[in-house]
Amino acid sequence: MDSNLMKILIGMGIYALFIIAVALMFLKRSNSNAESFFLGKRGLGPWVSALSAEASDMSGWLLMGLPGLAYWLGIGEAFWTALGLALGTWLNWKFVARRLRFYTETANNSFTLPTFFSNRFHDKKHILLIISALMIIIFFSVYVGAQFVTFGKLFHYLFGKPEYYSLIIICGAALVFFYTLLGGFLGESFTDFVQGLLMIGAIVLVFAFGINSSGGIDAINANLRNFPRFLDIFGSASPIEGQAAAFGAGNDYTVINIISCLAWGLGYFGMPQVLLRFMAIKSPVRLPKARIIAVSWCIISLIAAVCIGLIGRASSPGLYTSAASAELIFIDMACSFFPPIIAGLVLSGILGASMSSADSYMLITSSSVANDLLKNSIKKDLSEKSVLWMARVTMLIVTFFGLFVALNGSDSIFKIVSYSWAGLGACFGPLILFSLFWKRTTLSGAVAGMISGGVTVVLWKHVISKQAAILNVYELLPAFIISCILIVVVSLVSPKPSKEIEAEFEKSQKLCGAKR
C-alpha cells in the first residue's frame, strides 16, 4: 500500500475511533429507556441541537453532491438550490421550532414524529401513526443507501480498485450501525455535533486552498468564462457526456426551473431528523441562539460547496466526464492540497457528513417500527426492554436495506437524495405546518395530505413529469401544493376537531407565546 494512502487512512482511522469513543460515553444514559434512546429526554443544548440538525440534514450530499452539481452544470442550478435550502433552514428554525417543541410536550409528551401526529389528532385507530411510520421506513431506507454510496465513492477514489467498492460500503455501514446502536439519540447527536464542526472546517479549508492554488478569483473567473453559460445564474451549461471539457451552447433557466430549485427549501418542514432536534432541545429559550448557529453554518457551508465545484472546473476542466464522477471533485482537491495525514482528517468530513445522516435515518426508522408501529399500534403492553431490542433489530434490517440500495444503484448521490428529500418533505412538511398553525385541521385532512404528498412524489417523478416539458419540475413542489390543498379541503368538509383537541392546540399556542 502506498505510504501516502496509509497516512490518509490513519487520519481517518483516528476520527473513526473518536466517534466510537463518544458513542461509548453515552451508552448507559441512552439505553435506560425508550425516550432516552430515541430523544435523549429533551436534553440538548443550542450548539449540539443546531449543528447536529444541520450535519444530519446535509449528509454527504453537501461535500460531494452539491460540488459535483456545480462542477458539471455550472452555477445556475447549484445557486438556486442552495438559496432554497438556506431560506428553508431559516424559516423552519424561525416558525416551526418553538411551536413544535411546546406542542410535542402538550400532546402527551410525544417523542417521535408519528406519535406526535397521532396524539395531536387523537387518532385512536392509529391510522395516521401507521401511515407516517411507513413513509419514514420507505424514504429513509433509500436515504441510508445514499450515504453508503458516499462511503463507496470516497474509498474507491482512494484505493482505485473497483473490486473493493462493495467491501468498503459494508465496512462503512457496519461502523455507523455499531456506534448508533451504542449511543442512541444522545450519542448520535453529540457525534453529529462533532461531525458538523468537521464538515464546515473541511469545506472551508478546501475552498480557501482552492482559490489560492487556482491563482485567485480573477483567474478562476477567466477560466470559467470559456465554458458557455457556466457562470450564468439564469442559465445552465451543457457538458457533453464522455468528453473532457466539451460543452454545448447551454440552456436557459426559466422561472419554472428557478422555482423548482427553490422548492428544495420546502423539504425542511418535513425532515424528521431536523424536527427531532427541535423537540429535543432542553429549553425553548435557547432556540434563537440555536437558530443563529444553524443558519450561519448552513449559509457558509452551501456557499463554500458551490464554489468548490466551480473552482474544481476552473483548475481541472477535463478531469470528470459525467455527473456521477464529478461528485469526486472535493476528494480530489483535498488530496491535492494537503499532506496525507491532514488530507485524511479533511476527508473525514465526508465520512462525518454521511455518518451523521445515516445514523439519524437509522435511529428514526427504528423508532418508527419499534415504538410507533409495535408498541403504540400492535402490542401496547410491550416492555421498554422489548422496544429497545426491536429498535436494534430494525436498525440492522435498515442497514441491510441501505446496503442493497447502495450496491445495486447507479444514480448519483444528488439524484438519490433529491428523491428521498421530496418524499419526506411532501409527506410531512404540509402536515407539520397545518398541525402547528391551523386549529381546524382534522384527522381526515391529515391522512389525505400525507398520502397525497407521498403518492404525488412517486407519480410525478416517474409518470407525470415525462408528459410535457412544462411538467418537468422538482416533484417536491407539486406534491407539497397538492398535499396542502387536500389538507384544507378535506378538513373543511369533515367534522370539526373535538373540544379536547382544540383545547390542546390553544394550550400549546399560549405556552409558545409565553417568554420561556
C-alpha positions as CSV (number, residue, x, y, z in Angstrom):
1,M,0.0,0.0,0.0
2,D,1.3,3.5,-0.9
3,S,2.7,5.3,2.2
4,N,0.6,8.5,1.5
5,L,-2.5,6.4,1.3
6,M,-1.6,4.7,4.6
7,K,-1.2,8.1,6.2
8,I,-4.6,9.3,4.8
9,L,-6.2,6.1,6.3
10,I,-4.5,6.7,9.6
11,G,-6.0,10.2,9.8
12,M,-9.5,8.8,9.0
13,G,-9.0,5.9,11.5
14,I,-8.3,8.3,14.3
15,Y,-11.5,10.1,13.5
16,A,-13.5,6.8,13.5
17,L,-12.1,5.7,16.8
18,F,-13.0,9.1,18.3
19,I,-16.6,8.7,17.1
20,I,-16.9,5.2,18.7
21,A,-15.5,6.6,22.0
22,V,-18.1,9.3,22.0
23,A,-20.9,6.7,21.5
24,L,-19.5,4.6,24.4
25,M,-19.7,7.7,26.6
26,F,-23.5,7.8,26.2
27,L,-24.1,4.0,26.3
28,K,-25.6,3.9,29.8
29,R,-27.7,7.1,29.5
30,S,-29.1,6.3,26.1
31,N,-30.1,2.8,26.8
32,S,-32.0,3.4,30.1
33,N,-35.4,3.6,28.4
34,A,-37.1,4.3,25.0
35,E,-37.4,8.1,25.5
36,S,-33.7,8.3,26.3
37,F,-32.8,6.1,23.3
38,F,-35.0,8.0,20.8
39,L,-35.0,11.6,22.1
40,G,-32.4,11.9,24.8
41,K,-35.0,13.1,27.3
42,R,-35.0,16.6,25.7
43,G,-31.6,17.4,27.0
44,L,-29.8,19.1,24.0
45,G,-28.1,22.5,24.3
46,P,-28.2,25.1,21.5
47,W,-24.9,24.2,19.9
48,V,-25.5,20.5,19.8
49,S,-29.1,20.9,18.7
50,A,-28.1,23.3,15.9
51,L,-25.0,21.6,14.5
52,S,-26.4,18.0,14.8
53,A,-29.6,19.1,13.0
54,E,-27.6,20.6,10.1
55,A,-25.0,17.8,9.9
56,S,-27.6,15.1,9.9
57,D,-29.6,17.0,7.3
58,M,-26.9,17.9,4.8
59,S,-25.2,14.5,4.6
60,G,-22.6,13.5,2.0
61,W,-24.7,15.5,-0.4
62,L,-23.1,18.7,0.8
63,L,-19.4,17.7,0.2
64,M,-20.0,15.6,-2.9
65,G,-23.4,16.0,-4.4
66,L,-23.6,19.8,-4.5
67,P,-20.0,20.5,-5.5
68,G,-20.4,17.8,-8.2
69,L,-23.6,19.6,-9.5
70,A,-21.7,22.9,-9.7
71,Y,-18.7,21.3,-11.4
72,W,-21.0,19.6,-14.0
73,L,-23.7,22.2,-14.8
74,G,-22.2,25.5,-13.5
75,I,-23.6,27.9,-11.0
76,G,-27.2,28.1,-12.1
77,E,-28.9,25.1,-10.6
78,A,-26.5,24.9,-7.7
79,F,-27.1,28.5,-6.8
80,W,-30.9,28.3,-6.7
81,T,-30.9,25.0,-4.9
82,A,-28.5,26.4,-2.2
83,L,-30.6,29.5,-1.9
84,G,-33.8,27.5,-1.4
85,L,-32.1,25.4,1.3
86,A,-30.8,28.4,3.1
87,L,-34.2,30.0,3.1
88,G,-35.9,26.8,4.2
89,T,-33.5,26.4,7.1
90,W,-34.2,29.9,8.4
91,L,-38.0,29.6,8.0
92,N,-38.0,26.2,9.7
93,W,-36.0,27.4,12.8
94,K,-37.9,30.6,12.9
95,F,-41.5,29.5,12.7
96,V,-41.6,25.7,13.4
97,A,-39.0,25.0,16.1
98,R,-40.6,26.7,19.1
99,R,-44.2,25.7,18.3
100,L,-43.2,22.0,17.8
101,R,-41.1,22.0,21.0
102,F,-44.1,23.0,23.1
103,Y,-46.8,21.1,21.2
104,T,-45.0,17.7,21.4
105,E,-45.0,18.1,25.2
106,T,-48.6,19.2,25.3
107,A,-49.6,16.2,23.0
108,N,-48.9,13.6,25.7
109,N,-45.1,14.1,25.6
110,S,-44.7,12.8,22.1
111,F,-41.0,11.8,21.4
112,T,-41.3,10.6,17.8
113,L,-42.9,12.4,14.8
114,P,-45.5,9.7,14.0
115,T,-46.5,9.6,17.7
116,F,-46.9,13.4,17.7
117,F,-49.2,13.3,14.7
118,S,-51.3,10.5,16.3
119,N,-51.5,12.3,19.6
120,R,-52.2,15.7,18.0
121,F,-55.3,14.4,16.3
122,H,-56.4,11.9,18.9
123,D,-56.0,9.1,16.4
124,K,-57.3,6.2,18.4
125,K,-57.2,3.8,15.5
126,H,-53.5,4.8,14.8
127,I,-54.2,5.3,11.1
128,L,-52.0,8.4,10.9
129,L,-49.3,6.8,13.0
130,I,-49.1,3.8,10.8
131,I,-49.0,5.7,7.6
132,S,-46.4,8.2,8.8
133,A,-44.2,5.3,10.2
134,L,-44.4,3.5,6.8
135,M,-43.4,6.7,4.9
136,I,-40.4,7.1,7.2
137,I,-39.4,3.5,6.7
138,I,-39.7,3.7,2.8
139,F,-37.9,7.0,2.2
140,F,-35.3,6.9,5.0
141,S,-34.2,3.4,3.9
142,V,-33.4,4.8,0.5
143,Y,-31.7,7.8,2.2
144,V,-29.4,5.4,4.1
145,G,-28.4,3.8,0.9
146,A,-27.3,7.2,-0.5
147,Q,-25.0,7.7,2.5
148,F,-23.4,4.3,1.9
149,V,-22.8,5.2,-1.8
150,T,-20.8,8.1,-0.4
151,F,-18.5,5.8,1.5
152,G,-18.0,3.7,-1.6
153,K,-17.1,6.7,-3.8
154,L,-14.7,8.1,-1.3
155,F,-12.7,4.9,-0.8
156,H,-13.0,3.8,-4.4
157,Y,-11.2,7.0,-5.2
158,L,-8.5,6.4,-2.6
159,F,-7.8,2.8,-3.5
160,G,-8.6,3.0,-7.2
161,K,-9.8,-0.6,-7.2
162,P,-13.4,-1.3,-8.2
163,E,-13.3,-4.7,-6.5
164,Y,-13.0,-3.0,-3.1
165,Y,-16.2,-1.0,-3.6
166,S,-18.7,-3.4,-2.1
167,L,-16.4,-4.3,0.9
168,I,-15.9,-0.6,1.7
169,I,-19.6,0.1,1.7
170,I,-20.2,-2.8,4.0
171,C,-17.4,-1.7,6.4
172,G,-18.8,1.8,6.5
173,A,-22.3,0.6,7.1
174,A,-21.1,-1.6,10.0
175,L,-19.3,1.3,11.6
176,V,-22.4,3.6,11.5
177,F,-24.6,0.7,12.8
178,F,-22.2,0.0,15.7
179,Y,-21.9,3.4,17.1
180,T,-25.6,4.3,16.6
181,L,-26.5,1.1,18.4
182,L,-24.3,2.0,21.3
183,G,-25.0,5.7,21.8
184,G,-28.7,6.1,20.8
185,F,-30.0,9.6,20.2
186,L,-27.7,11.4,22.7
187,G,-24.6,9.7,21.3
188,E,-25.7,10.2,17.7
189,S,-26.5,13.9,18.4
190,F,-23.1,14.6,20.0
191,T,-21.2,12.7,17.3
192,D,-23.2,14.7,14.8
193,F,-22.2,17.9,16.6
194,V,-18.5,16.9,16.2
195,Q,-19.2,15.9,12.6
196,G,-20.9,19.3,11.9
197,L,-17.7,21.1,13.1
198,L,-15.6,18.8,11.0
199,M,-17.7,19.3,7.9
200,I,-17.6,23.0,7.9
201,G,-13.9,23.0,8.8
202,A,-13.1,20.7,5.9
203,I,-15.2,22.5,3.3
204,V,-13.9,26.0,4.2
205,L,-10.3,24.7,4.1
206,V,-10.7,23.2,0.7
207,F,-12.5,26.3,-0.5
208,A,-9.7,28.6,0.7
209,F,-6.8,26.5,-0.6
210,G,-8.7,26.0,-3.9
211,I,-8.8,29.8,-4.5
212,N,-5.2,30.1,-3.7
213,S,-4.0,27.2,-5.8
214,S,-6.1,28.3,-8.8
215,G,-4.4,31.7,-9.0
216,G,-7.1,33.8,-7.3
217,I,-10.7,34.8,-8.1
218,D,-9.8,36.6,-11.3
219,A,-8.0,33.6,-12.8
220,I,-10.9,31.3,-11.8
221,N,-13.5,33.6,-13.5
222,A,-11.3,33.9,-16.6
223,N,-11.1,30.1,-16.9
224,L,-14.8,29.5,-16.3
225,R,-15.8,32.1,-19.0
226,N,-14.5,29.6,-21.6
227,F,-17.5,27.4,-20.8
228,P,-20.9,28.6,-22.3
229,R,-23.4,29.6,-19.6
230,F,-21.2,28.2,-16.8
231,L,-21.4,31.4,-14.7
232,D,-25.0,32.4,-15.6
233,I,-27.4,32.0,-12.7
234,F,-30.2,32.2,-15.2
235,G,-28.8,29.5,-17.4
236,S,-27.2,26.1,-17.3
237,A,-24.0,24.7,-19.0
238,S,-24.4,21.7,-21.3
239,P,-21.4,19.4,-20.8
240,I,-21.1,16.6,-23.3
241,E,-21.1,13.2,-21.5
242,G,-18.0,11.2,-22.0
243,Q,-15.9,14.1,-23.4
244,A,-13.4,16.1,-21.5
245,A,-14.3,19.8,-21.1
246,A,-16.6,19.7,-24.1
247,F,-19.7,21.8,-23.9
248,G,-22.8,22.6,-26.0
249,A,-24.3,26.1,-26.2
250,G,-26.1,25.8,-22.9
251,N,-29.7,26.2,-21.8
252,D,-31.9,29.0,-20.5
253,Y,-33.1,28.8,-16.9
254,T,-36.8,29.6,-16.8
255,V,-38.9,30.8,-13.9
256,I,-40.2,27.2,-13.5
257,N,-36.6,25.9,-13.2
258,I,-35.8,28.5,-10.6
259,I,-39.0,27.8,-8.6
260,S,-38.3,24.1,-8.9
261,C,-34.8,24.6,-7.3
262,L,-36.1,26.9,-4.6
263,A,-38.6,24.3,-3.7
264,W,-35.8,22.3,-2.1
265,G,-36.3,24.6,0.9
266,L,-39.9,23.3,1.4
267,G,-38.4,19.9,2.3
268,Y,-37.1,21.2,5.7
269,F,-40.6,21.4,7.1
270,G,-40.9,17.7,6.9
271,M,-37.5,16.4,7.7
272,P,-37.7,14.2,10.9
273,Q,-34.0,14.4,11.6
274,V,-34.3,18.2,11.9
275,L,-37.7,18.3,13.6
276,L,-36.4,15.9,16.3
277,R,-33.7,18.4,17.3
278,F,-36.5,21.0,17.8
279,M,-38.3,18.5,20.0
280,A,-35.1,17.6,21.9
281,I,-33.7,21.0,22.8
282,K,-33.5,21.4,26.6
283,S,-35.1,24.8,26.9
284,P,-37.1,26.7,24.2
285,V,-35.4,29.9,25.4
286,R,-32.3,28.6,23.7
287,L,-33.9,28.2,20.3
288,P,-33.0,31.8,19.0
289,K,-29.3,31.1,19.7
290,A,-29.6,27.7,18.0
291,R,-31.2,29.3,15.0
292,I,-28.4,31.7,14.5
293,I,-25.8,28.9,14.8
294,A,-27.7,26.6,12.4
295,V,-28.4,29.2,9.7
296,S,-24.9,30.6,9.8
297,W,-23.4,27.1,9.4
298,C,-25.8,26.4,6.6
299,I,-25.1,29.5,4.6
300,I,-21.3,29.3,4.9
301,S,-21.3,25.6,4.0
302,L,-23.6,26.0,1.0
303,I,-21.6,28.9,-0.4
304,A,-18.3,27.0,0.0
305,A,-19.7,23.8,-1.5
306,V,-20.9,25.5,-4.7
307,C,-17.6,27.4,-5.0
308,I,-15.6,24.3,-4.7
309,G,-17.4,22.8,-7.7
310,L,-16.7,26.0,-9.7
311,I,-13.0,26.1,-8.6
312,G,-12.6,22.5,-9.5
313,R,-13.9,23.0,-13.0
314,A,-11.6,26.1,-13.4
315,S,-8.5,24.2,-12.3
316,S,-9.2,20.8,-13.7
317,P,-11.7,21.3,-16.6
318,G,-11.4,17.9,-18.2
319,L,-11.0,15.8,-15.1
320,Y,-14.5,14.3,-15.0
321,T,-16.8,13.4,-17.9
322,S,-20.1,12.5,-16.2
323,A,-22.3,13.9,-13.5
324,A,-21.7,10.9,-11.2
325,S,-17.9,11.1,-11.5
326,A,-18.0,14.9,-10.9
327,E,-19.0,14.2,-7.3
328,L,-15.4,13.2,-6.6
329,I,-14.1,16.8,-7.0
330,F,-14.0,17.6,-3.3
331,I,-11.9,14.4,-2.7
332,D,-9.5,15.2,-5.5
333,M,-9.0,18.7,-4.3
334,A,-8.4,17.7,-0.7
335,C,-5.8,15.1,-1.7
336,S,-4.1,17.6,-3.9
337,F,-3.9,20.4,-1.4
338,F,-2.9,18.8,1.9
339,P,-0.3,16.5,3.4
340,P,-1.6,12.9,3.7
341,I,-2.5,12.9,7.4
342,I,-4.3,16.3,7.1
343,A,-6.0,15.1,3.9
344,G,-7.2,12.1,5.9
345,L,-8.8,14.4,8.5
346,V,-10.3,16.6,5.9
347,L,-11.7,13.6,4.0
348,S,-13.2,12.5,7.3
349,G,-15.5,15.4,6.8
350,I,-17.1,13.3,4.0
351,L,-17.3,10.4,6.4
352,G,-18.8,12.6,9.0
353,A,-21.3,14.1,6.7
354,S,-22.5,10.6,5.6
355,M,-22.4,9.1,9.1
356,S,-24.3,12.0,10.7
357,S,-27.1,11.5,8.3
358,A,-27.1,7.7,8.1
359,D,-27.2,7.4,11.9
360,S,-30.2,9.7,12.2
361,Y,-32.1,7.9,9.5
362,M,-31.4,4.5,11.1
363,L,-32.4,5.7,14.5
364,I,-35.6,7.4,13.3
365,T,-36.6,4.4,11.2
366,S,-36.0,2.0,14.1
367,S,-38.2,4.3,16.4
368,S,-40.9,4.2,13.8
369,V,-41.0,0.4,13.8
370,A,-40.3,-0.4,17.5
371,N,-42.1,2.5,19.2
372,D,-44.7,3.6,16.8
373,L,-45.8,0.5,14.9
374,L,-45.2,-2.2,17.6
375,K,-45.7,-0.6,21.0
376,N,-48.3,2.1,20.1
377,S,-50.2,0.3,17.4
378,I,-49.9,-3.5,17.8
379,K,-48.8,-4.5,21.3
380,K,-49.3,-1.7,23.8
381,D,-48.1,-3.7,26.7
382,L,-44.6,-4.2,25.1
383,S,-41.9,-3.5,27.7
384,E,-39.3,-0.8,27.5
385,K,-36.6,-3.5,27.1
386,S,-38.5,-5.2,24.3
387,V,-38.9,-1.8,22.5
388,L,-35.2,-1.2,22.6
389,W,-34.4,-4.7,21.3
390,M,-36.9,-4.3,18.5
391,A,-35.3,-1.0,17.7
392,R,-31.9,-2.6,17.4
393,V,-33.2,-5.4,15.2
394,T,-34.9,-2.8,12.9
395,M,-31.7,-0.8,12.7
396,L,-29.9,-3.9,11.5
397,I,-32.6,-4.5,8.8
398,V,-32.5,-0.9,7.7
399,T,-28.7,-1.2,7.4
400,F,-29.0,-4.2,5.1
401,F,-31.7,-2.5,3.0
402,G,-29.4,0.6,2.7
403,L,-26.6,-1.7,1.6
404,F,-28.9,-3.2,-1.0
405,V,-29.7,0.2,-2.4
406,A,-26.1,1.3,-2.4
407,L,-24.8,-1.9,-4.0
408,N,-27.4,-2.0,-6.8
409,G,-28.0,1.7,-7.6
410,S,-26.1,3.6,-10.3
411,D,-27.5,7.1,-9.8
412,S,-25.5,10.0,-8.4
413,I,-25.8,10.9,-4.7
414,F,-27.6,14.1,-5.7
415,K,-30.3,12.2,-7.5
416,I,-30.9,9.6,-4.8
417,V,-31.0,12.3,-2.1
418,S,-33.4,14.6,-4.1
419,Y,-35.9,11.8,-4.4
420,S,-36.0,10.9,-0.7
421,W,-36.0,14.6,0.3
422,A,-39.0,15.2,-1.9
423,G,-40.9,12.2,-0.4
424,L,-40.3,13.1,3.2
425,G,-40.9,16.8,2.6
426,A,-44.2,16.3,0.8
427,C,-45.5,13.7,3.3
428,F,-44.7,15.6,6.5
429,G,-44.0,19.2,5.6
430,P,-47.5,20.4,4.9
431,L,-49.0,18.5,7.8
432,I,-46.4,19.9,10.3
433,L,-47.4,23.4,9.2
434,F,-51.1,22.9,9.4
435,S,-50.8,20.9,12.7
436,L,-49.0,23.8,14.3
437,F,-50.8,26.8,12.8
438,W,-54.4,25.8,11.9
439,K,-56.7,24.6,14.7
440,R,-59.3,23.4,12.1
441,T,-57.1,20.7,10.7
442,T,-58.8,17.3,11.1
443,L,-57.6,13.7,11.2
444,S,-59.2,13.1,7.8
445,G,-57.4,16.1,6.4
446,A,-54.1,15.0,7.9
447,V,-54.4,11.5,6.4
448,A,-55.4,12.9,3.0
449,G,-52.5,15.3,3.0
450,M,-49.9,12.8,4.0
451,I,-50.9,10.1,1.5
452,S,-51.4,12.5,-1.4
453,G,-47.9,14.1,-0.7
454,G,-46.1,10.7,-0.9
455,V,-48.1,9.4,-3.8
456,T,-47.7,12.6,-5.9
457,V,-43.9,12.5,-5.5
458,V,-43.8,8.9,-6.9
459,L,-46.3,9.6,-9.7
460,W,-44.8,13.0,-10.7
461,K,-41.2,11.6,-10.7
462,H,-41.9,8.5,-12.8
463,V,-45.0,9.4,-14.9
464,I,-46.4,13.0,-14.9
465,S,-43.1,14.9,-15.4
466,K,-42.4,12.9,-18.6
467,Q,-45.6,14.0,-20.3
468,A,-44.6,17.6,-21.2
469,A,-41.6,19.9,-20.7
470,I,-43.5,22.3,-18.5
471,L,-44.3,19.5,-16.1
472,N,-40.6,18.6,-15.6
473,V,-40.3,20.3,-12.2
474,Y,-38.9,19.0,-9.0
475,E,-41.5,16.6,-7.7
476,L,-41.5,18.1,-4.2
477,L,-43.2,21.3,-5.4
478,P,-46.4,19.9,-6.9
479,A,-46.6,17.3,-4.2
480,F,-46.3,19.9,-1.5
481,I,-49.0,22.1,-3.1
482,I,-51.4,19.1,-3.6
483,S,-50.9,18.0,0.0
484,C,-51.7,21.5,1.3
485,I,-54.9,21.7,-0.8
486,L,-56.2,18.3,0.3
487,I,-55.5,19.1,4.0
488,V,-57.6,22.2,3.7
489,V,-60.4,20.8,1.6
490,V,-60.8,17.5,3.4
491,S,-60.6,19.3,6.8
492,L,-63.3,21.8,5.9
493,V,-65.7,19.1,4.7
494,S,-65.1,16.8,7.7
495,P,-66.5,17.4,11.2
496,K,-64.6,20.0,13.4
497,P,-62.0,18.7,15.8
498,S,-63.2,17.8,19.3
499,K,-63.1,20.4,22.1
500,E,-60.3,18.4,23.7
501,I,-58.1,18.7,20.5
502,E,-58.9,22.4,20.3
503,A,-58.1,22.9,23.9
504,E,-54.7,21.2,23.5
505,F,-54.0,23.4,20.4
506,E,-54.8,26.6,22.3
507,K,-52.7,25.5,25.3
508,S,-49.7,24.9,23.1
509,Q,-50.2,28.3,21.5
510,K,-50.3,30.0,24.9
511,L,-47.1,28.2,26.0
512,C,-45.4,29.1,22.8
513,G,-46.3,32.8,23.2
514,A,-45.0,32.9,26.8
515,K,-41.5,34.1,27.5
516,R,-39.9,30.8,28.4
